[in-house]
Amino acid sequence: MAVSSGNVDSVTGKLHERLSRLGFEVYPLKVGWYNSVLPSSLHLPYPDDSLAVVVLSTPAMFEEAFLPFLEMRGCKGLSDPIDQCVRHSVSTAVSQCFPGQKVDVRYDYELLPSRKPKFLAQTAAHMSGAAYYYQQSDVTDHTWAKKKMFGVCVHSKFGGWFAIRALLVFEHMTVGSEMVQPVPPDCVPSREGRIQLLEAFNFHWKDWSYRDIIHPVETYSPKQREYFSTLPAQRFALLRTWGFLLSEDDQPS
C-alpha cells in the first residue's frame, strides 16, 4: 500500500498520541535511507521505499511509563524491567493504532540468530533526523585517529539523556519521493566539541559527562539516575526497596 507524506503524518500522529504521554518520541524514515549507509549484511530485508519509524525514550519515560508499569503489572521472569516496559508500551500502541496491519517491531536489545543486532539504533536515529550520530570520521587528524572510537548520538533537546528503543517497519506501506530525508540537528558542530564528546563517551562513560555535551532541557530524575547507576544484576533488589516486585507467588499473571 502506497502512502503519501500526509499519510505518514497520520501514522506518526497516531503513534505520537499514544506514546508521547508515556515519554516517547517517534520519527519516520524510509528503509532505503537506513540501508544506504550500511553494508548489505546489515540491511533491513524490505524495499527501499518501505516506511519505518524510530522510537526514542526521553527522560520522562521513567516516571510516565516505567514506574506505572511496575505498579500495575510488575516484572516477569529474568528479563530487563525497562525492556519489558518498552515492549509493552510500544506493542500496545502498535496493536491499538494499526490493528490487522503487519508491523515488524524490532527492539534495541534484540539480536538475530547471527548475533548481530536486529537494527543499528544510532544509525536509524541519525537517518530519521531524530539525533545526530557523531562518529570517529567526524573528527579528522586526531591523535587517536588509529584507535577504535565508538560513536554516540546527541539529541538536540536532551543531549545524551535519552535512548533509542525500537524500530517499526510497516511491511505493506511504501512512501513516494515526496518524503524528504531530514537532516539531524548538528548540536556539536565544533571539532573541539566533538573531540570532547567522543573522549568522554569512550573513556569516561561511567560519569555520564558526555550526556551534558549540550545544555539539555531535561535530564534523568534522581530516582532514574539511581536506577541506571545500579548494576543490572542488582536492579531487582533496588526495585524491591522501592516497594515494587511482589514475591514470585504474588506476581501478576
N, C-alpha and C positions, 0 to 999 in steps of 0.2 A: 504494500500500500504506500503510494507516494504521498508525502505530506509537504505542505508549504511552510514558509517561515512562520506564518501566522499559526499554523497547527503546532509547530514546535513550541511556540509560546504557550499554547494551550496545554501541551504535555508538561512543560516545566512549571506552568502555573498551577496545575493540579498537584504536582509533587511539592511545590513550594508551600501551597496552602496546608498540606498535611504535615510537612516536615519542618518548616521554619519555626513553628511553635514549639518544636522539640529541640531547637538549637542546631538544625542542619541547614546547609545551603546546597543548591543544585545548579549545575552548569551544563548546557548541551554542547555536543560536538559531533562531528562525523567520524566514523570509524577510520576513514581514509586519512584524516589528519593525523590520527594516532599512529596508524601503520606506516605512514610516510617517513617517519624518523627512526624506525626500528628495523632490525634485520627480520627476514621472513620467518625465522624460527620463533619470534615473539609476536607475530601478527595475530590480531583477533580474526577468527575464521568467518568473517562476514564481508559483504560487498562494501566498497569504499564509501558509498553514499548512505549506508545504514545509520540511523540515528542512535546516539548513545548519550548518556547523562552521567556526569561525575557527581558524587555526593560527598560533601565535606561536613565535618562536625566542628562547630565553633565552641568557644569556652562555655556558652550557655547550655550545651548539651548535657553536661554533668548534672546540673540541678534540674533542668527541664525534662530530661528523658531518663537518665541513668538512675538517679535516686528514686523517682517514682516507679520505675520498672522494678527495682529491688523491693520496694514497699508492697507492690501489688502482686508480683509474680515470683520473686525470689530467683535463685540461680539453680540450675540443674546440672548434675554431673561435674566434670572437672574442667570444662572449657572456660575460657576467659569471660568474666561477667560483662565487661564492656562489649566484647564481640557478640555475646548473647543479646545485649540490649540493642546494638546496632542492627543485627539481623532481624530482631522482632520489629523494630521501628520501620526499617526500610521495606521488609517483605509485606508488612501490613499495609503500608502506603501503596505499594505496587498493586497488591491484590484488590484494594478498595478503589484505586483510581483507574485501573486498567483490567477489569475482570475479563477473563477469556482471552486476553492477548498474551502472546509469547514474549516474555522479557527474560533475557539471560542476566541474572543478577550475580555479580562477582564481587566478593569482599576482599579487602586488602590483606587479610590473614590467610586466604585460601591458596593452596598450591595445586598444580597439575600433577598427574602421575609421574611426570618427568622431574618433579621437584622444583620446577620453575613457577613463579607466581602467576596467578590467573590473569593479572594485569599489572602493568607498571604504574603504580599510583601517581608518582610525581610527574611522569611523562603525560599521563592523562590530564592531570590538573593543569599543566602548562599549556597543552594543546587546546584545552577548553577555555583558556583565559582566566581560570579560577585563581591561579597563583603562579608566580614566576619561579621556574626551576633553575637555580643557579648551580653551575657545574664548573669543573676544573677548566673547561675550554673557555669559560667566560673571563678568565684571568690569564693574560699572556706574560711570558718571560718572568716567571717567578722562581724562587729558589727550590720550591717543591714541585716544579713542573714535571719531574720524572717520578714522583711518588703518586700513588693512587689516592686521590682525594674524593670522598663521596659528596655528591651534590645534595642540595636541600631546597625545598620550596619555601617561599615567603609570600604571605598573604598581604594585600595592600592595606587591610584594616587590622588584622590580627597578628601581623608579623609571623612568628613561629608558633603562636598559641592556637593551633588548630590541627586537625588531622584529616587525611584523605581516607574515606571509609569504604566506598563502594563505586562500582561502575555498572550501570544498567545499559544493556544493549537491546533495543526494540527490534526483534528479529524480522518483522514484516513491515517496518516503517523505513522508507528511504526519503532522503531530502535532496532537493534540487540545488542548482548552483546559486540560487538566491540567498542561501545561508552562507554568510561570510565569516571566515575564521577570525575570532577576536585576538588581539594581542594582549597577553597578560601584562598588568602594570609592572613596570620596572622600578621596584621600590628601592633597590640598592644599585644606583647607576654608576657610582664611582668605583674605580679599581681598588682603592684603599678599603672601601666598604665591603667589597666582595671578598677581598683577602681576609678581612676581619671576620666576616660571616663564615667562610669555609674553614678557617682555622678554628674558630670557636666550635663549629659543629663537629669537626673531625677530631680535635684534640681535647676539647673541654665540654663535650656534650652533656656531661652529668650535671654541670652547674646551670644549664639552661640559658646561658647568656646569649646564645645565638638567637633565641626567640625574641629578644629585645633589640634586634638589629635596627628596627624602626620603632617609633613610639606607637604601640598598639592602642586601639580604642578600648580593648577589653583583654584581660588575661585570665588565667585559671584562678578560681577562688582558693582560699587557704585549704579548704577541705579537699578540693580536687588536686591541689599540689601535694598534699599529704598522701593521697591515694596513689598517684603516679610516681611519687618518690619512694614508695614502698616496693620492695622486690615482689615480682609476680607471685612467687610461692607463698608469700606472707599476706597477700591482699585479702584472702578469705578470712583470715584471722582478724585483720583490721576491720572488715565489714561487720564481723560479729561484735566487735567492741562498739560499733556504731548502732547496734541493735538490729542488724539485718541477718539474713541467713538463719532460718529456723533449723532445728535439728533435722537430721535426714528423714526421720519418720514423719515429721510435720511439714516437709516441703510441699508446696502446692503442686498439683499434678499438671 
